[in-house]
Amino acid sequence: VSETSGTWIYAVVPPGDPESLGSGILAGVRGVAGEQVRILAGAAVAAVVGTVDLAQFGEESLQRRLADLDWLELAARAHHEVIAAVAEAGPALPWRFATVYRGDERVAGLLGDRGAELATTLRRLADSTEWGVKAYLEDEPADPGAGDGAGGAGGAADGADGEPDPASGPPERPGTAYLFRRRARMSAREDLSRRAQAGADEIHAVLADLADAALLYAPQDQQLSGRTGLMVLNASYLVPHSRGDDFAAAVAELADEYPVLQLELTGPWPPYSFIEPDRPAGSPEAGP
Amino acid sequence: VTFDRILAAPGPPARTAPTVLRPQEQTRIALVDLLDRLLAGGVVIAGEVTISVADVDLVHVSLRALITSVRDGMFPTVPGWPRP
């Protein structure tokens, strides 16, 4: 391996029969650089890797390219597709996206030093898979009056701190009536959001109970998700294969039980979110 | 068990339970779901690593800056890999 080449790691798999994996499931699987993905065998585990050009995948250029959303999407999907291909064939530990080593020797050293630990994690996750559950509050409360800003006569009083004077009694002037309506709408909306969040907490508790581990992600950026509704749950659950059907059924039941929320189930995912052992259910993921 | 599958595709709001889709109905994984996991999950081993985007926040920050300035229609599908 020349100094201009790096080794990108996709996943770690059990050491058995890496050649059949290489000639079978990995045949034709291309990595983030369009490279043929291959297997680096170790004693305790084997790594699924690809050779990348450090001129493009060196730290500086990689950081720059990660800010290019189109490039990021292609690379992220390529990374995932390699992992998904090997995970479909058997247990696999996904590697953190955009991790490059200075050549195969470094990876071999890593497999030697940390192989036992990685093999333990592989065994822990071998019989489980990850499911994602998201919940949205899509509905806005019905708006009986005119929309904000269409208040006409109330325009002059229309301010964020334009509370009606309680001493003025029942609303008589159009502007005051507008403010009362507006306040009622805001209060209804806040109440709905609060109930939606409470519902999401209950849903998470039920699902975490069915799972071996659970993780809360930060709500997704609306522009990235393309969703307008308020996201009140973005979670992942580690579920044994044997309980997968029960888990999906529970999500369906919860969707019926909480009609105000729209639930989405994604997966099964390779166990990206559960590499760290004993992640307590419900521990929040630090998010921006 | 197959991976790279989405069971409930994002779509118009519908108060229906998630439905298991058949393979031919399976939709593309949402990038945002993928990024949640790829940027925060997976094995991270320090030491031997020469490059690791450990600073997930940094990526998110640049993502946000990017998407707010770029466009409304998110993520045109770009078939095929590799590309130049």
Interface residues (C-beta under 8 A of the other chain):
Chain A: G6 V12 R30 A33 G34 F57 G58 E59 L62 Q63 L66 A67 D68 L69 D70 L72 E73 L74 A76 R77 A78 H79 H80 E81 I83 A84 A85 A87 E88 L93 P94 W95 R96 F97 A98 T99 V100 Y101 R102 R106 V107 G109 L110 D113 R114 L118 T121 T129 E130 G132 K134 Y136 E138 D139 Y217 Q220 D221 Q223 L224 S225 G226 R227 G229 N234 S236 H241 G244 A248 V251 A252 E253 A255 D256 P259 Q262 L263 E264 L265 T266 G267 P268 W269 P270 Y272 S273 F274 I275 E285 G287 P288
Chain B: V1 T2 F3 D4 R5 I6 L7 A8 P10 P13 A14 R15 T16 A17 P18 V20 I29 A30 L31 V32 D33 L34 L35 D36 R37 L38 L39 A40 G41 G42 V43 V44 I45 E48 V49 T50 I51 S52 V53 D57 V59 H60 V61 S62 L63 R64 L66 I67 T68 V70 M74 F75 V78 W81 P82 R83
